[in-house]
């Protein structure tokens, strides 16, 4: 990556944008040899082992949300990126099916907010799953079928709903955060050394095979001392992690289904982007996500439950060529309130010319404020 970044350096476009365009290029396709694949990684001068706290989460607590015991997680850091943790698919075999179904069937339901609300009436977006089941259950044909609502979904917001126009959160635009996603996030953050994490907002991004996510910084949250969590399901993606300015060349890595990223500390406010969705490799596909039955791992108090065959037909059809990413955030430090007038300060591309995937506004940015409620 350093060699490629050096060859792209020069006047004009910043280093991040050049590498973003390199990986987004379709013809000729880019060389992926510099992309880090944590699923195959062993520690090196660039990839470091990340220290977790296996005593913070019991095996029963982990299994309850579909995770392996923490002592079995393969967690890594990157040289030059303090606070960045990459956990290579710590999910129990079969448990991803539940989380995929939640992202497709449950989380888009009202009162949560999605991109379809912008141009459709509430009654039309009331049951996105129910109105898409028939179209996604039909066998694939050569003719072009109209896209289902699920296939037109691009984002969903949970908890404090992110305002894409003002790039802010507000107290008066909030719905209850899903309890199951809260528990999953709680176990991951505790294992990573952030026991005080409070799940307050989430953004789900739905990527088709030709989607991308523009260069941005997640800084609209008023508390940046707590980590940003990222869960990936479905097809794989190229993820670029840069520095605090656009001239810092980013590091490219694969995100496969089940992978989790934690951006904390000095890595919490770094530029990042997703220039490309790529087919999931052998061992990371939808059918292999299904794996064996979860029955042996399920407990009376478990969050994860078996997914019906009917539901999985729709889910597996969707993720054959799509990816879902869930980012979970703490917005406020304990006891903090929203300011009466949201800040208009932004740190994205000049003129907001960098676009979010499928034509939406570019990532998040906003007022920067450091606090210490989640410091490890």
C-alpha positions as CSV (number, residue, x, y, z in Angstrom):
1,X,0.0,0.0,0.0
2,X,2.8,2.4,0.8
3,X,4.4,1.8,-2.6
4,X,1.1,2.3,-4.4
5,X,0.4,5.5,-2.3
6,X,3.8,6.9,-3.1
7,X,3.3,6.3,-6.8
8,X,0.0,8.1,-6.6
9,X,1.3,11.1,-4.7
10,X,1.7,14.4,-6.5
11,X,-0.2,17.6,-7.2
12,X,-3.9,17.9,-7.6
13,X,-6.2,15.4,-5.8
14,X,-5.4,14.3,-2.3
15,X,-3.9,10.9,-1.6
16,X,-7.1,9.4,-0.1
17,X,-9.2,10.3,-3.1
18,X,-6.6,8.9,-5.5
19,X,-6.6,5.6,-3.7
20,X,-10.4,5.6,-3.4
21,X,-10.7,6.1,-7.2
22,X,-8.1,3.4,-7.8
23,X,-10.2,0.7,-5.9
24,X,-13.5,2.0,-7.3
25,X,-12.3,1.7,-10.9
26,X,-14.1,-0.9,-13.0
27,X,-12.0,-1.0,-16.2
28,X,-9.3,-2.0,-15.9
29,X,-10.0,-3.6,-12.5
30,X,-7.6,-2.7,-9.7
31,X,-4.9,-4.8,-8.2
32,X,-6.0,-6.1,-4.8
33,X,-2.7,-7.5,-3.8
34,X,-2.1,-4.6,-1.2
35,X,-5.5,-5.2,0.5
36,X,-5.1,-6.7,4.0
37,X,-7.2,-9.8,4.6
38,X,-7.5,-10.3,8.4
39,X,-9.2,-13.7,7.9
40,X,-5.8,-15.0,6.7
41,X,-3.6,-12.7,8.8
42,X,-0.8,-13.6,11.2
43,X,0.8,-10.7,13.1
44,X,3.5,-8.8,11.1
45,X,5.2,-5.5,11.1
46,X,1.9,-3.9,9.9
47,X,-0.7,-6.2,11.5
48,X,-0.6,-6.5,15.3
49,X,-2.4,-8.7,17.8
50,X,-5.1,-6.8,19.7
51,X,-5.5,-7.4,23.4
52,X,-9.1,-8.2,24.5
53,X,-10.5,-8.8,28.0
54,X,-12.0,-12.3,28.0
55,X,-13.1,-12.0,31.6
56,X,-15.3,-9.0,30.8
57,X,-17.8,-11.2,28.9
58,X,-18.7,-14.7,30.0
59,X,-19.1,-17.5,27.5
60,X,-22.9,-17.5,28.3
61,X,-23.2,-13.8,27.6
62,X,-21.3,-14.1,24.3
63,X,-23.4,-17.1,23.2
64,X,-26.6,-15.3,24.1
65,X,-25.9,-12.8,21.2
66,X,-24.4,-15.4,18.9
67,X,-20.7,-14.8,19.6
68,X,-18.0,-17.3,20.3
69,X,-16.2,-17.1,23.7
70,X,-14.0,-14.0,23.7
71,X,-10.8,-16.1,24.2
72,X,-11.4,-17.6,20.7
73,X,-11.8,-14.2,18.9
74,X,-9.1,-13.3,16.4
75,X,-8.5,-9.6,17.0
76,X,-6.0,-7.4,15.3
77,X,-4.7,-3.8,15.3
78,X,-2.7,-1.9,12.7
79,X,0.6,-0.2,13.1
80,X,0.1,3.5,13.1
81,X,-3.6,3.3,14.0
82,X,-3.8,3.3,17.9
83,X,-7.4,2.5,19.0
84,X,-8.3,0.6,15.9
85,X,-9.4,-3.0,16.5
86,X,-10.5,-5.5,13.8
87,X,-12.2,-8.7,15.0
88,X,-12.3,-11.4,12.3
89,X,-15.8,-12.9,12.3
90,X,-16.3,-13.9,16.0
91,X,-19.9,-15.1,15.4
92,X,-21.0,-18.7,16.2
93,X,-21.6,-20.7,13.1
94,X,-25.2,-20.1,12.0
95,X,-25.8,-17.0,14.2
96,X,-25.3,-14.5,11.4
97,X,-28.5,-15.6,9.9
98,X,-30.4,-14.0,12.8
99,X,-28.6,-10.7,12.5
100,X,-29.1,-10.6,8.7
101,X,-32.8,-11.2,9.2
102,X,-33.0,-8.4,11.8
103,X,-31.3,-6.0,9.4
104,X,-33.7,-6.8,6.6
105,X,-37.0,-7.6,8.3
106,X,-37.0,-6.0,11.8
107,X,-34.9,-2.8,11.9
108,X,-36.5,-1.2,8.7
109,X,-39.9,-1.3,10.4
110,X,-41.5,1.8,11.8
111,X,-41.0,3.9,13.9
112,X,-37.4,3.6,12.6
113,X,-36.5,5.9,9.7
114,X,-35.2,4.9,6.2
115,X,-34.4,6.5,2.9
116,X,-37.7,5.4,1.3
117,X,-39.5,7.8,3.7
118,X,-38.2,10.8,1.8
119,X,-40.3,10.1,-1.3
120,X,-43.0,7.7,-0.1
121,X,-45.9,7.9,2.3
122,X,-45.7,6.3,5.7
123,X,-48.3,3.7,4.7
124,X,-46.1,2.6,1.7
125,X,-43.1,2.1,3.9
126,X,-44.9,0.5,6.8
127,X,-44.1,-3.1,5.9
128,X,-41.0,-3.1,3.6
129,X,-40.3,-6.8,4.3
130,X,-43.9,-8.0,3.7
131,X,-44.1,-6.0,0.4
132,X,-40.8,-7.5,-0.8
133,X,-41.1,-11.2,0.1
134,X,-42.9,-12.2,-3.1
135,X,-40.5,-10.5,-5.4
136,X,-37.4,-11.9,-3.6
137,X,-38.9,-15.4,-3.4
138,X,-39.4,-15.8,-7.1
139,X,-36.7,-17.7,-9.0
140,X,-34.2,-15.6,-10.9
141,X,-35.1,-14.9,-14.5
142,X,-33.4,-13.3,-17.4
143,X,-35.9,-10.5,-17.6
144,X,-35.6,-7.4,-15.5
145,X,-38.0,-7.4,-12.6
146,X,-39.0,-4.2,-10.8
147,X,-36.9,-3.7,-7.7
148,X,-38.6,-4.6,-4.4
149,X,-38.7,-2.0,-1.6
150,X,-36.0,-4.0,0.2
151,X,-33.7,-3.8,-2.9
152,X,-34.4,0.0,-2.9
153,X,-33.4,0.4,0.8
154,X,-30.2,2.4,1.2
155,X,-30.1,3.3,4.9
156,X,-32.0,2.9,8.1
157,X,-31.5,4.9,11.4
158,X,-32.1,3.7,14.9
159,X,-32.3,5.4,18.3
160,X,-31.3,9.0,17.8
161,X,-32.1,9.4,14.1
162,X,-29.3,11.0,12.1
163,X,-30.4,14.1,10.1
164,X,-28.6,13.8,6.7
165,X,-29.3,17.5,5.9
166,X,-28.0,19.2,9.1
167,X,-25.6,16.3,9.9
168,X,-26.8,16.3,13.5
169,X,-28.8,14.3,16.1
170,X,-31.5,15.9,18.2
171,X,-33.4,15.1,21.3
172,X,-36.8,15.3,19.6
173,X,-36.0,12.8,16.9
174,X,-35.6,9.5,18.8
175,X,-37.1,6.1,19.0
176,X,-36.2,3.2,21.3
177,X,-32.9,1.5,20.4
178,X,-33.3,-2.3,19.6
179,X,-32.6,-4.3,22.7
180,X,-30.9,-7.2,20.8
181,X,-28.5,-4.9,19.0
182,X,-27.8,-3.1,22.3
183,X,-26.8,-6.4,23.9
184,X,-24.6,-7.4,21.0
185,X,-22.8,-4.0,21.1
186,X,-22.4,-4.2,24.9
187,X,-20.6,-7.5,24.7
188,X,-18.2,-6.4,22.0
189,X,-17.3,-3.1,23.6
190,X,-16.8,-4.7,27.0
191,X,-14.4,-7.3,25.5
192,X,-12.5,-4.4,23.8
193,X,-12.1,-2.5,27.1
194,X,-15.1,-0.1,27.0
195,X,-17.5,-1.3,29.7
196,X,-19.3,2.1,29.9
197,X,-20.5,2.1,26.3
198,X,-24.1,3.3,25.8
199,X,-25.8,2.4,22.5
200,X,-27.8,5.5,21.5
201,X,-27.8,5.6,17.7
202,X,-27.1,3.3,14.7
203,X,-27.0,3.7,11.0
204,X,-27.5,0.7,8.7
205,X,-26.2,1.0,5.2
206,X,-27.4,-1.3,2.5
207,X,-25.0,-1.8,-0.4
208,X,-25.7,-3.3,-3.8
209,X,-22.8,-4.7,-5.8
210,X,-22.1,-1.4,-7.5
211,X,-22.5,0.8,-4.3
212,X,-19.7,2.7,-2.5
213,X,-19.5,5.0,0.6
214,X,-17.7,8.3,0.2
215,X,-14.8,9.6,2.2
216,X,-15.9,10.9,5.5
217,X,-15.4,11.2,9.3
218,X,-18.0,10.1,11.8
219,X,-18.0,13.1,14.1
220,X,-21.6,14.3,14.5
221,X,-21.7,12.5,17.9
222,X,-21.1,14.9,20.8
223,X,-19.0,12.4,22.7
224,X,-15.9,11.1,20.8
225,X,-14.3,9.3,23.7
226,X,-16.5,6.3,23.1
227,X,-15.8,3.9,20.2
228,X,-17.6,3.5,16.9
229,X,-18.7,-0.1,16.2
230,X,-19.1,-1.5,12.7
231,X,-20.7,-4.9,11.9
232,X,-20.6,-6.3,8.4
233,X,-23.0,-8.9,6.9
234,X,-23.3,-10.4,3.4
235,X,-20.9,-9.7,0.5
236,X,-17.4,-8.4,1.2
237,X,-16.1,-4.8,0.9
238,X,-12.9,-2.9,0.5
239,X,-12.6,-0.6,3.5
240,X,-10.1,2.3,3.4
241,X,-8.8,3.7,6.7
242,X,-6.9,7.0,6.5
243,X,-5.6,9.7,8.8
244,X,-6.8,12.9,10.3
245,X,-6.4,14.7,7.0
246,X,-7.1,13.9,3.4
247,X,-3.4,13.9,2.4
248,X,-2.7,10.8,4.6
249,X,-2.8,7.8,2.3
250,X,-5.3,5.2,3.6
251,X,-4.7,1.5,4.3
252,X,-7.0,-0.9,2.4
253,X,-8.5,-4.0,4.1
254,X,-11.3,-6.5,3.4
255,X,-14.4,-6.6,5.5
256,X,-16.0,-10.0,5.2
257,X,-19.4,-11.1,6.6
258,X,-19.3,-11.3,10.4
259,X,-16.3,-9.0,10.7
260,X,-16.4,-6.3,13.4
261,X,-14.4,-3.1,13.5
262,X,-13.9,-0.8,16.5
263,X,-12.6,2.7,16.0
264,X,-11.6,4.3,19.3
265,X,-9.1,6.7,20.8
266,X,-6.9,8.3,18.2
267,X,-8.6,6.2,15.4
268,X,-12.1,7.4,16.3
269,X,-12.0,10.5,14.1
270,X,-10.1,9.2,11.1
271,X,-11.2,9.5,7.5
272,X,-12.6,6.3,6.0
273,X,-14.5,5.1,3.0
274,X,-15.8,2.0,1.2
275,X,-14.9,2.3,-2.5
276,X,-16.1,-1.1,-3.6
277,X,-18.2,-4.2,-2.8
278,X,-16.6,-7.5,-3.9
279,X,-17.9,-11.0,-4.0
280,X,-17.5,-12.9,-0.7
281,X,-14.7,-15.5,-1.0
282,X,-15.1,-19.2,-0.4
283,X,-15.7,-19.6,3.4
284,X,-17.4,-16.3,3.7
285,X,-20.5,-16.8,1.6
286,X,-24.2,-16.7,2.5
287,X,-24.6,-20.5,2.4
288,X,-21.6,-21.0,4.7
289,X,-23.0,-18.3,7.0
290,X,-26.0,-20.6,7.5
291,X,-23.8,-23.5,8.6
292,X,-25.2,-25.9,11.2
293,X,-28.2,-25.4,13.5
294,X,-27.8,-23.1,16.5
295,X,-30.0,-25.3,18.6
296,X,-27.1,-26.6,20.7
297,X,-26.0,-23.1,21.6
298,X,-29.4,-21.5,22.3
299,X,-30.4,-20.8,25.9
300,X,-33.7,-19.9,27.5
301,X,-32.6,-16.3,27.7
302,X,-30.9,-16.1,24.3
303,X,-31.3,-13.1,22.1
304,X,-30.5,-15.0,18.9
305,X,-33.3,-17.3,17.7
306,X,-33.6,-19.7,14.7
307,X,-34.6,-18.1,11.4
308,X,-37.4,-19.8,9.6
309,X,-36.7,-21.4,6.2
310,X,-39.2,-19.0,4.6
311,X,-37.4,-15.9,6.0
312,X,-33.9,-17.3,5.1
313,X,-35.0,-17.8,1.4
314,X,-35.6,-14.1,1.2
315,X,-32.5,-13.1,3.2
316,X,-30.1,-15.4,1.3
317,X,-31.5,-14.2,-2.0
318,X,-30.9,-10.6,-0.9
319,X,-27.3,-11.0,0.3
320,X,-26.3,-13.0,-2.8
321,X,-25.2,-9.7,-4.2
322,X,-25.6,-7.2,-1.3
323,X,-24.0,-6.2,1.9
324,X,-25.4,-4.7,5.1
325,X,-23.2,-2.6,7.5
326,X,-24.4,-1.6,10.9
327,X,-22.5,1.2,12.7
328,X,-23.4,1.7,16.4
329,X,-22.6,4.9,18.3
330,X,-22.8,6.6,21.7
331,X,-24.0,10.2,20.9
332,X,-23.8,11.8,24.4
333,X,-21.6,11.5,27.4
334,X,-23.5,10.6,30.6
335,X,-25.5,13.6,31.8
336,X,-24.9,15.6,28.6
337,X,-27.8,17.2,26.7
338,X,-28.1,18.3,23.2
339,X,-27.3,22.0,22.5
340,X,-30.3,24.2,21.7
341,X,-28.8,25.2,18.4
342,X,-27.0,22.4,16.5
343,X,-23.5,23.3,15.3
344,X,-23.1,23.8,11.6
345,X,-19.3,23.0,11.7
346,X,-18.4,20.3,9.2
347,X,-15.3,18.4,8.3
348,X,-16.0,16.7,4.9
349,X,-15.3,17.5,1.3
350,X,-15.5,21.2,0.3
351,X,-18.9,21.9,-0.9
352,X,-20.1,18.5,0.2
353,X,-19.2,17.1,-3.3
354,X,-18.3,13.7,-2.0
355,X,-21.6,11.8,-2.2
356,X,-22.9,9.0,0.0
357,X,-23.6,5.7,-1.9
358,X,-26.6,5.9,-4.3
359,X,-26.7,9.6,-4.3
360,X,-27.3,10.3,-0.6
361,X,-25.4,13.0,1.3
362,X,-21.8,12.2,2.2
363,X,-21.1,10.6,5.6
364,X,-21.4,12.4,8.9
365,X,-19.5,15.3,10.3
366,X,-20.3,18.0,12.8
367,X,-19.2,19.6,16.0
368,X,-16.0,18.0,17.5
369,X,-16.0,17.7,21.2
370,X,-13.8,15.3,23.3
371,X,-15.0,13.8,26.6
372,X,-14.1,10.9,28.8
373,X,-17.1,8.8,29.6
374,X,-15.9,5.7,27.7
375,X,-12.1,6.0,27.9
376,X,-10.5,2.7,28.5
